[in-house]
Each structure stands twice: as C-alpha cells, then as structure tokens.
C-alpha cells in the first residue's frame, strides 16, 4: 500500500510538473491564459492595411480641398463671365444705336439723292424745252448748209422746206442766218426779200443744224430732194458736216 500511495502521490506531481512544463499555452482558465487572450496580436498584413487606410484618408482629404479650390475658381470665372456679358451687352446697345444713326443717315442720303435726281431730271427737261423753244443756246455735231441765191429765185416756201427736211432728218436745233428756228417759225416773201419770224433774211441763206451729220446730209441729197429742188431755182447748195456746230441765236421767251 505504501508503494501504491507513493505512486498515487508521485503520479499527480509528475503530471503537474509535466503540465507546468508543456501545458503553459493549454491553461485557458488561468490568469496567464486570460492575459494571453487580452494581449494585442499585430501581423504584417494588418500593419500594411493600416498604412493603406492612412494614405487613403490623406488622399480623400486632399481631394476634398482641391475640389473646394476648384469650386472657388469656377465661381470667380463665372463672375468674370457675367462682367464680360454685361460689357458685351453695353457694346451691343451702342452698336445698335450706331446702326440706327447710320440708317437715318442713309435715309437722308437717299432722300437727297432722290431730290437730286428729280432736280437733275427737271433741269434736263427744262434744257430740252429750252432747246425746242429756242430760248437756250446749243452746240453739238451737225452740219452747215449754205444756200446761194444769185438770181433771187429762192422763195419762202423753199426755206420752209429746207427747215422741215432738216427736222425730219433729226435736227434738234436749227438757226437760219441770225434767226433761231422754233416750233412756230414761219417764212414769208416780202417786198425786200424773205422774212423769217418777221425778220428780213439776206442771201446767202446759212443754215446751222445740230444732229447726226450723216443722216441729215443723206436726207438733203436724196434724188429729187431738197438740194435738187433748190438747184432748180438757180441756187447753189453747199453742205459741210461738222463735229461741232454752235447755235448762239435765241428766241425771246
């Protein structure tokens, strides 16, 4: 029994010693096991994750600050654009005012031009009427026709025919000696010679006619025409085309 008791006494002691040497991590119920559970355990992966979280947080903060700066800059640009738009609006208004002034000036010029055109047309009509009436001098291309009458065979009717022939050939202005021919010009045989509008004409009878020289010369020289008729009275006829004929005689208005 003593041996067994010794065995019983020794057995647990050895077991305790063995447990104390080998089972230190296997005592969760003891204070040492509790301390082991409460002790923080940091691995390399956890440390790297923490560093990454820190860097990510810094990046987020930096991005927020950058966004705030960008927002402020964008606001400033908008204010600047508002100022530019306001300036453009003022310039546009000034340009519209200038355009209105230019349009008014254009209208005035057009009215002046129309008035000037009307005045010019009136002057041209007055000049035409003056030429037809014989109240204005004239010059231009035409002919000079000289009718010599050595025998006194030329009569008033012959000079009237000459005037009508020239007009039919396109003569615009005609002067006979010192008498300006008009629409109501007449010729009469008088005791001392031929009268034109009451004024005595003496031979040679000189006609100045403004018009197309070729047309008038051709018309006067047609067979059986004026030249032949005058020559039949014993008169001589000389026709000279001229680049410039000056008719200075005028009629009283």
SVG drawing of the C-alpha trace seen along z (x, -y; Angstrom):
<svg xmlns="http://www.w3.org/2000/svg" viewBox="-46 -146 55 148">
<polyline fill="none" stroke="black" stroke-width="0.4" points="0.0,0.0 2.9,-2.3 4.1,-1.8 0.8,-2.4 0.3,-5.5 3.7,-6.7 2.7,-6.0 -0.5,-7.9 1.3,-10.7 4.1,-10.8 1.9,-10.4 -0.1,-13.6 3.1,-15.6 4.8,-14.4 1.7,-15.2 1.6,-18.6 5.3,-19.1 4.7,-17.9 1.7,-20.1 3.7,-23.0 6.5,-22.5 4.5,-21.6 0.9,-22.9 1.5,-26.6 -0.4,-27.5 -3.1,-25.0 -4.3,-26.7 -7.0,-29.0 -8.7,-29.0 -5.8,-30.6 -4.6,-34.2 -1.9,-33.5 -4.4,-32.3 -6.5,-35.4 -3.5,-37.7 -2.7,-35.9 -6.1,-36.4 -6.1,-40.2 -2.6,-40.8 -2.9,-42.5 -1.6,-40.5 -0.5,-42.6 0.5,-40.8 2.3,-42.4 -0.9,-42.2 -2.7,-44.2 0.1,-46.8 0.1,-47.2 -3.7,-47.6 -3.5,-50.3 -0.9,-52.2 -3.0,-51.9 -6.0,-53.3 -4.0,-56.2 -2.8,-57.0 -6.4,-56.7 -7.6,-59.1 -5.0,-61.6 -5.8,-61.3 -9.5,-61.9 -8.8,-65.0 -6.5,-66.4 -9.2,-65.7 -11.8,-67.5 -9.5,-70.5 -8.7,-70.5 -12.4,-70.3 -13.1,-73.3 -10.4,-75.3 -11.7,-74.3 -15.2,-75.4 -14.0,-78.7 -12.1,-79.3 -15.2,-78.3 -17.2,-80.8 -14.7,-83.5 -14.7,-82.7 -18.5,-82.9 -18.4,-86.4 -15.8,-87.3 -18.1,-85.9 -21.0,-87.9 -18.9,-91.1 -17.9,-90.2 -21.5,-89.6 -22.6,-92.9 -19.9,-94.7 -20.9,-92.9 -24.5,-93.9 -23.5,-97.6 -21.4,-97.4 -24.3,-95.7 -26.6,-98.6 -24.1,-101.1 -23.7,-99.3 -27.5,-99.2 -27.5,-103.0 -24.8,-103.5 -26.8,-101.3 -29.9,-103.4 -27.9,-106.6 -26.4,-105.1 -29.8,-104.0 -31.1,-107.5 -28.2,-109.0 -28.7,-106.5 -32.4,-107.5 -31.4,-111.2 -28.9,-110.5 -31.5,-108.5 -34.0,-111.4 -31.3,-113.8 -30.3,-111.5 -34.0,-111.3 -34.3,-115.0 -31.1,-115.5 -32.2,-113.0 -35.6,-114.8 -33.8,-118.1 -31.5,-116.8 -34.4,-115.4 -36.2,-118.8 -33.1,-120.6 -32.8,-118.2 -36.4,-118.7 -36.0,-122.4 -33.0,-122.3 -34.8,-120.2 -37.8,-122.5 -35.4,-125.5 -33.7,-123.9 -37.0,-123.1 -38.4,-126.6 -35.1,-128.2 -34.6,-130.0 -31.2,-128.4 -28.0,-128.3 -26.7,-124.9 -23.8,-123.2 -23.0,-119.7 -22.3,-117.8 -24.2,-118.8 -24.0,-120.4 -23.7,-123.9 -25.7,-124.3 -25.2,-127.5 -27.8,-128.3 -26.5,-130.9 -29.2,-132.8 -27.5,-134.9 -30.7,-135.1 -33.2,-135.6 -35.1,-132.6 -35.3,-131.1 -38.7,-131.8 -40.0,-131.5 -41.5,-128.1 -38.1,-126.8 -36.6,-127.8 -39.6,-126.4 -39.0,-123.1 -35.3,-123.1 -36.2,-123.6 -38.8,-120.8 -36.4,-118.5 -33.7,-119.1 -36.2,-118.4 -37.4,-115.2 -33.7,-114.1 -33.3,-114.5 -32.1,-118.1 -32.7,-119.2 -31.7,-122.8 -31.7,-125.0 -30.6,-128.5 -31.2,-130.4 -28.8,-133.3 -29.4,-135.2 -32.9,-133.7 -33.3,-130.8 -35.9,-128.5 -38.7,-127.4 -41.8,-125.3 -43.8,-128.2 -41.2,-129.7 -42.6,-130.9 -41.3,-132.3 -42.9,-135.0 -42.0,-136.5 -41.7,-140.3 -41.0,-143.2 -37.4,-143.3 -36.8,-139.6 -37.8,-136.7 -38.9,-137.2 -38.3,-134.7 -40.5,-135.3 -40.8,-138.9 -37.1,-139.4 -35.5,-140.0 -33.1,-137.4 -30.5,-138.2 -28.7,-135.7 -26.7,-133.6 -29.0,-131.7 -27.0,-129.9 -28.5,-127.0 -26.8,-125.6 -28.4,-122.4 -27.4,-120.2 -28.0,-116.5 -26.4,-113.5 -24.4,-114.9 -24.5,-111.8 -28.3,-111.3 -29.0,-115.0 -26.6,-115.1 -28.1,-111.9 -31.6,-113.2 -30.9,-116.5 -29.1,-114.9 -31.7,-112.2 -32.6,-112.2 -35.4,-114.7 -34.9,-116.0 -34.2,-119.5 -30.9,-120.0 -32.2,-119.3 -35.2,-121.5 -33.1,-124.4 -30.7,-123.9 -33.7,-124.0 -34.4,-127.6 -30.9,-128.6 -29.5,-128.4 -26.2,-126.8 -26.1,-124.4 -23.1,-123.6 -23.3,-121.2 -20.5,-120.8 -20.7,-118.2 -19.1,-119.3 -18.1,-117.7 -19.2,-120.8 -21.8,-123.3 -22.6,-126.3 -26.0,-127.8 -25.9,-131.1 -29.1,-132.8 -32.0,-132.5 -35.7,-133.4 -37.4,-135.6 -39.4,-133.6"/>
</svg>
